[in-house]
């Protein structure tokens, strides 16, 4: 799912299976960076618990990007 914040940054938020376990990945789009555990700047970050990923997104102001639906790019 594509998500954006008020600063114009965008990320993808998806559930994936890694090493036989379900995990959640937040991946930056374009020049958007995702902060790691020690505030290091990365292109993506993996969470083992969905609540942790959702809290990260809320803390950084990300919300579902509905502009794709309003422009008609997705039916």
C-alpha positions as CSV (number, residue, x, y, z in Angstrom):
1,X,0.0,0.0,0.0
2,X,1.3,3.4,-0.8
3,X,1.3,6.0,2.0
4,X,2.3,9.6,2.1
5,X,2.7,12.4,4.8
6,X,2.1,16.1,4.7
7,X,5.8,16.8,3.8
8,X,5.4,15.1,0.5
9,X,7.3,12.0,1.4
10,X,6.0,8.6,0.3
11,X,6.5,5.0,1.3
12,X,5.3,1.5,0.4
13,X,3.9,-0.6,3.3
14,X,3.5,-4.3,2.6
15,X,3.4,-7.6,4.4
16,X,5.9,-10.2,3.2
17,X,7.2,-13.6,4.2
18,X,10.8,-13.8,5.1
19,X,12.5,-16.9,6.4
20,X,9.1,-18.6,6.9
21,X,7.7,-15.8,9.0
22,X,5.3,-13.0,8.1
23,X,6.9,-9.5,8.5
24,X,6.0,-6.0,7.5
25,X,8.3,-3.8,5.3
26,X,8.3,0.0,5.0
27,X,10.2,1.1,1.8
28,X,10.9,4.7,0.9
29,X,9.9,6.0,-2.5
30,X,12.3,8.2,-4.4
31,X,14.4,10.3,-2.0
32,X,12.4,9.4,1.1
33,X,14.5,7.8,3.8
34,X,13.2,5.5,6.5
35,X,14.9,5.9,9.9
36,X,16.4,2.7,11.4
37,X,16.6,1.7,15.0
38,X,19.5,4.0,15.8
39,X,18.2,6.8,13.5
40,X,20.4,5.7,10.6
41,X,19.0,6.6,7.2
42,X,17.9,3.6,5.1
43,X,15.7,2.9,2.1
44,X,13.7,0.3,3.9
45,X,12.9,-1.2,7.3
46,X,11.5,-4.5,8.3
47,X,9.2,-5.0,11.4
48,X,8.3,-8.4,12.9
49,X,5.1,-7.1,14.5
50,X,2.4,-5.2,12.6
51,X,1.7,-2.9,15.6
52,X,5.3,-1.7,15.5
53,X,5.1,-0.8,11.8
54,X,1.8,1.0,12.3
55,X,3.1,3.0,15.2
56,X,6.2,4.0,13.1
57,X,3.9,5.2,10.3
58,X,1.7,7.1,12.6
59,X,4.7,8.7,14.4
60,X,6.0,10.0,11.1
61,X,2.6,11.2,9.8
62,X,2.1,8.7,7.0
63,X,-1.5,7.9,5.9
64,X,-2.9,6.1,2.9
65,X,-2.3,8.0,-0.3
66,X,-5.8,8.4,-1.9
67,X,-4.6,10.6,-4.7
68,X,-4.1,7.6,-6.9
69,X,-7.8,6.8,-6.6
70,X,-9.0,10.4,-7.3
71,X,-6.8,10.7,-10.5
72,X,-8.3,7.6,-12.0
73,X,-5.0,5.7,-12.2
74,X,-6.4,2.8,-10.2
75,X,-9.9,1.5,-10.9
